[in-house]
């Protein structure tokens, strides 16, 4: 195995060096498989994309240098990894295989859908492998592979044989765009199928400026679809990636951001995606959430891992901290309270605060510290406890008195709930915040997540969540009326999993009033006997498991 370092400050310079490698005659050597790691992982995908563009079908084969006259160029962008089957389908499409091949792939996917086989477990179809092999044998081809999986792929398993005498080659990289793991080459060095490992290093360019340049180049790929049409402002894409990297670094080993569910919520609620059309802003956020794979990487690392990460991309993004200081408040980061008690005036001057997460904190539920946050868009309470006040510790203070205390503040102090877009409650008493009085204020709420609630009365939700888009209730003990979801006309996602229902709560009903509902997950709810979706014409994805 040969290793090498490319001296390059730009994507274009790296592309030229890669083309020289691809043009080498390997009929007498075994250097057909080339892995490119980019600059500590960053920029590799952008380089491969540019190589594919330079050698693509739009350029006449005869116009290329003789050493780069591949008969077939198979560009497989699996940065967003789905399955080996999906990769096989991409190869078949690139080779324009006969209709019966595509029909076979469709039929097998339909059978797997019916049998409940998840996407990640779907493997190659043997007959399609043979067809790919017969189509490519005795031809010189180049495979350019963005491998978004965590394992190396032997393309021979897909019918692509790197015949040394035909001088066919593969250029590949690991885990697609925005890769923040810097040590992927260690696993590639153990490979039996890779012959050359190349990486890149900058020359005279300022390291911070160069790092920012690479982030912009990677973000530009996300901004354009495969047809070359701009779907997202590249500047917005860049800012969203920087924001995610910065938060990941500051929260290293401390905070769980739940990027998989909340990335678009952070971007929109914290003003990173600042568009006048708020629905458009959410659309942009949702697209980016699926396009940026780094958000699905667990950034809660152990001590040794965090030491390694400190010298790489999250730490480098933190060097750009001043760029973000005015997003919501004058400070950015985490404040750790040794005793866990949050005084009710903590955020008295945080009127512009857009996102707030309180984890394992104690505060007065009747006068919480975020009441002063009139611009609050995203509130996350995780394992929080009520801090008894003098009045609540009085043994004569009844539950009715507590409700009156909340009610007395409704018209003035609780105005912060009117601006709320996202509410996430985990292992926290929900009765006070999901009461009818509070829900009546949350007219703009778009997403509600409840996890680990006890004796959750969901009846208050009926008729009060007309703007809700996503509703998740998981791992909770709850009860509700059969038509609790009625009048949620805007709901697109419903997740109801791992819950325990009261004995008389046997059915879950979603009706035609939920006309925008697209995805439903009902899994492992003890006591649930009947689930109905009558009239849900937009339903695309349904997962039900006992």
N, C-alpha and C positions, 0 to 999 in steps of 0.2 A: 504494500500500500504506500502510495506517495502522498506527501502533504506539502502544501505550499501556501504562501501569503501573497496576495495581490496588493500592490501599493496603488490605492485609488482614493481620490477625494470626492468623486461623483459617480453616479449610476452609469453614465455613459462610458467613463474610463474603464469601469469594472466589466461592462459588457464587451468592450473591445478585447480585453484580456481573456474573457471566457470564450469568445469566438476563436481566438488563437488555440485554446485548448481543444475545442471541439473539432478544429480543422486538422489536428494531428493525425497521422496515419498510425492506426493501432493494429494493423494486420499482423505485425510481428511482436506485439506486446499486448498485455492485458490491462488496458486503461480505458475501457469502454464506459465505465460507470463513474460519473463525476458528481461529488457532493459539494455544494457551495453553501457556506455558513454565513455569508454576509459579514457585517461589522458587529461581532459579538451577537449574531442572530438577526440583528435589525438590518433591513434593506435587502435581504436575500430574495424575498418574493418580488420586489420591484425590479431587481436585476433580471430574474428569470422571465418576468413579464416583458421586459424590453428585448431580451434575446429572442423570445417567441415572435415579437412584433417585427424585429429585423429579418427574421428568417421565415416569416409567415407566408401563407399561400398567396397573399396579395403581391408578394415579390416574385417575379419570374425566376424559376430555378436556374435558367441559363445565365441570368445576370449576376448570380453569386459566384464567388471564387470556387474553383473546382473542388477544393477540399471541403466546402460547405454545401455541396449539391446533394442534399438528402432528398430521396424520392418522396418520402412521407415525413411530415413533421406533426407529431401528436402532442398537443399542448393540453395537459390535464391539470386544471386548477381545482384541487380538492383541499384548499385552505380551510374551508368549513367542512370538516370531515363528517360524512354520514355513514358510509359502509363500504365494504369491498364491492358489493353489488353496484352501488352508485358509481364507483370508479369504473367498473366494467362497462356500465352504460355509457359513461363519458367517452371511453375508448371507442366503443361501437359507433357512437355518433360522429366522432372525429374521423373514423375510417369510412363513413357512409355505408355501413353494412346493409344487407338487404332487409326489406320490411319484415320478413319472417323472424329475423333476429330480434328486432325491436319488439315485435309482438310477443315473442317468447319471454323477454324481460318483463313486459307489462303483465303477462299472465302470471308469472311467478310472483311478482310483487303483489298482485291481487290476492293470490292464495295466501301469501304470508300475512297480508293485512287481515284477512279473514281468520287466520289461525292465531293472530295476536303476536306474531314474531316482531320484536322491536327492530328498528332500522339498523342499529349497530351490529346485529347478529346475522345480517343477510350477506351471504358469501357469493362467490362466482358461480355461474352456471356452466357446466362442463361443455355443452354443445356450443356455447358462445365462445368459450376459450379456444376450441378447435377452429371455429370460423375466423377468429382473429389471427391465429397462427397461420392458417392457410392464406389469408389475405396479405400478410406481411413477410412471409418467408421468401427468401431470394431477393428481397428489396432492402436497400439501405435506408434506414429510418432514424429519426431522432425523437426521443421522448423527453419532454420537459414536464417535470412532475412537481407540483406543490403538494407535498405530503402533509396533510393536516392531522394525521393520526399520531399516536405516540409510539408506533412501531415501524421499523423499516419494512418496506414492501419489495418483494422479489417479483419483478414484472413478468418473469417467465411463467408464474402462476396464472397470469392473465393471457398467455399466448404470445407474448412479445419476447422473442429470443434474440439476445444480443450476440449475433453471429460475428465473431472476430474477423472473419475473412470478408464479410460484407461491410465491415467498418461501421456498423450501427452503434448508436450511443444513447446514453441517458444522462440528463442533467437534472438534478433534483435538490430539494431542500426540505427541511423538517418544519412542520407545524405552522406553515403559512405566515400571514402578516402579523406584525407587532409581537413577535416572540420575545418574551422577557426572560426566558431560561437561557443562561449563557453557556451552559456546559453540554450542549447536545452533541458536540463533536466527540465527547468521551464514549458515548454509546455507538456512534458511527465507526469509530476506530476498531470496534469489536466485530464489525460487519464482515461477512464472507462474500458479499455481492458488490461492495463498493471498492473501487480501485484507486480513486484519487479524492483527496479531501482538500478543498481550497477555502480560504477565508480572506477577508479584506482588512486593510488597516489604512487609516488616513495619513497623509503626509504632513504638509505645512499648515493645514487648515486648523483653526481654533477648534478644540475638541467639542466644546459646548455648541458652537455654531454648526459644526458638522453633524452632531447628534440631532439637533433640531431640523436640519435639512433632511435627514433620513426619515424622521417622523412625518414630515410633510410629504415626502415621496410615497411613503407607504399609505398615508391617508388619501392621497390622490387616487390610488387604485380603488379604494372603497367608494370614492365619489362618483366613479364611472361604472356603468354596467358592462357586461361582456360585449355589447354592441357598440361601445364607445360613447354612449349618451350620458351626459352629466345628470345625475339624479340627486346629488347632495353637494352643497357648496364645500369645496375642498378645505376652505378655512375653518368652517364649522367642524368638519371631520377631524382636522388637526387638533383643534381646541378640545374636543371631546376626548380624544386619546390622551392628550397631555393631562387633562383633569383626572382621568381614571388612573394614570400612572402616579400622579402626585398623591392622590388619596390612598392608593395602595401602599405607597412608601410611608406616608405619615401614620397609617394605621397598621403597619407591619407588626404582627404578633399581638395586636391589641384588638382591632376591630374587624367584625365580619360585615362586609358591605352587601353580601348577597347580590353580586353583580348580575347573576343570571336573571333575576327577577326585577332588579331595581336600576340597572344602568341608565335606561332612558329616563327614569324618574329623577335621578340626580341631575342629569344634563338639563332637563327642562325646568325643574323646580329651582335649580340654582342659577338659572339664567345663562348657562353655557350655550344652549340653543335658544337664542332670543329672537323669535319671529313674531310679527304682529298677529298672524293667523295662528292661534294656539293649537288648533287641530293639525295644521301642517307641521308645527313644531313636534308634536307627539309622533306623527308619521315619520319624520326624519329620525327621531330618537329610536323608534322601533326598528327601522332599517339598520341603523348603526349597531344596535344591540346584537343583531344577528351577524353583522359583518366583522366585528372586532373580537377575535378569539381570545385575546388576553384577558377579557372580562370573565372568562370561565375558568381561569386558573386560580387555584387557592393561594392567596397571598398571606395566609396566616402560617408563617414558617417557624421552624424550630430555630434554636440559637445558631447552630452551625450554618443552616441555610440562609438565615438573614445576614450573616456575616459575608457570605458569598454575594448575595443580592445587593449588598450595600455599594459595591463598586460598579454596578451595572445600571440598567435602564431606569428603574424606579428612583434610584438615588440621583441619577443624572437629571431626571425630570424635576426633582425637588430643588435643583439649583436654579430653576426658572421660577421659583416661588413668587417673586414680586409681581409677576404677570397676573396672579390670581388674587391678590390681596383685596381688591375692591369688588369682588364678585357679590358678596353679601355683607360681610362685616369687616371690621378693621383687623381682625385676627383670624387665623386659619390653623386648624389642628385639633388637638385633644387636650382637655383639661381633666385630670384624674383627681377625684375627690377621695382622700384616704378613708373617710368614714362613710362615704356613699350618700351623704345627705346634701340635697340641693336646696338652698334657700329660695323662697318664692320671688326674690328680687334679683336673681342671678342674671336674667336676660332683660333687665329693665331698659337698657339702652340698645337692644338688638332689634330695632324695628325693621331692619332690612334682611334679617335672617330668613333664608329660604328653606334650608334643610336642617333638621335637628334630630339627632338620635340620642336618647338617654338609655343607658344600659346598666342594669343592677343598681339603680339609684332609688333613693327614698325622698319623697316630697309630698306635700299636701295635695291630695286629689281635688279637694274643694277649692284650692287656690294654687294651681300648678305654676311653675316658674315661666312657662312659655306664654302666659296670658298677654305679656307685653309685645309678643312677636306678631305684629299686625300683618306682616308680609309672609307669614309662614305658609309654605306650600306642601312640605313633606315632613310628617311627624312619625317617628318610630320609637315606640316604648318597648323595651326588652327586659323582662324580669324586674320590673319596677314595683315598688311597694308604697302603700299609703303611709304618710307620716302623720300620726295622730296629732291634732291640734288640741288646745286646751278644751275647746268646746266638745270635740269628739271623744275626749277621754272622760268627760262627765257621764256617769252611769245613767243620768236622767236623759241623755241625748239619744233620741230614738232615730230609726231609719227615716221616718218622715221628716224629722228635723234636718237630717243630712240633705234630703232632697230639696227642702225649702232653702237650705243654704246655697246649694247649687243654683236653684231657680232664681234666687235674689241677685245673682251675678250674671244671669243669662244675657240681659239686654245691654250690658256695658262691657264687662271684662271678657266675656267669652266670644267677642267679635273675631278673634284670631281664627276660629273654626270656619268662618265664612269664606276665607281665602284658601282653605285646605284642598289640595288635589289628591294627596296620597296619605293614607293612614295605615300604619303597620303596628299591630299589637301582638306581642309574644309573651306568653307566660306572665301576663299582667291582668289584674282585675279589670274587666271590661264594662262592668255594669254602669259605672258613672259616665264613661265617655261614649258608650253606645246606647244611652238612655234616649227616650223619645225627645226630650228637650234639646239634647246635644245634637242628635241627628237632624233635627229641624233646621239647625244652623248650617249644616254641611251640605249646602245645595250645590256646591261645585265639585264635590268629591268624585274622583274618577276611578280610584282604586282603593280597595279595602282588603287587608290581609289580617286574619285572626288565627293565631296558633296557640295551643295549650290553654285555652280558656276553660273555666269550670262553671257549669250551670249557665251557659250562655243562652239568654233569651233573644232569639233572632227575630221574634215577632215585630220588634221595633223597626226593623229594616223595611218592612212592607210599606210601599207608598212614599218612602223617604229617600230613595236612591235612584231617582230618574236619570241622573247623569253618570251613574257608575258604568265603567267599562270592564273592569276586572274585579272579580270577587273570589277570594280564597278563604276557606274555613277548613283548618286541618288540626288534627290531634286534639280535639276539644270535646267536652261534654256539653251537648246543646239540645234545645227543643225549639219548635217553631210550628207555625200553622202551615197547612199543606200548600197554600198559595203565597208563601213568603216572598217568592221571586217575581210575582206579578208586578206590573208597573215599572219594572227595571228595563225600560224600552231600549236603552243604549248598551246593555251588557253584551260583551263579546266573548268573555272567558269566564267560566265557572269551574272552580276546583273545590271539591268537597270530599276530603280524603282523611282516613284514619280517625274518624269521629265516633263517639259513643252517643247514641240517641236514647232519649227516654222511651220507655216501653210502648207508649201509645203513639210514638212518632214512627210510623211504618213506611210512609211514602214520601217521595220527593218529586215535585211536579214543576216542569218548565213548560210554558205554553206559548201560543202564537204571539202573545204580547211581547215576548222576548225575541223580537223579529231580527235582531242583529247578532244573535248568539252564534258564534262560529266554532267554539271548542269547549268540550265538557269533559272533566275527569272526575269520576266517582269511584273511589277505591277504598276498600277495607272499612266500611262504616257499619259497625256492629248495631244490629237492630233494624237496619233499612231493608225493606222487603220489595218495594215497588218504586221504579223510576220511570217517569214518562216525559216525552219530549214532543208532544203533539203540536204540530203547526210550526216547528222551528225550521223554516225553509232554508236558512243560510248556514245550517250546521254542517261543518266540514270535517271536524275531527271529534271522535267520540271514543272514550276509553272508560269501560266499566268493568270492575273486578270486585268480587265478593271478599 
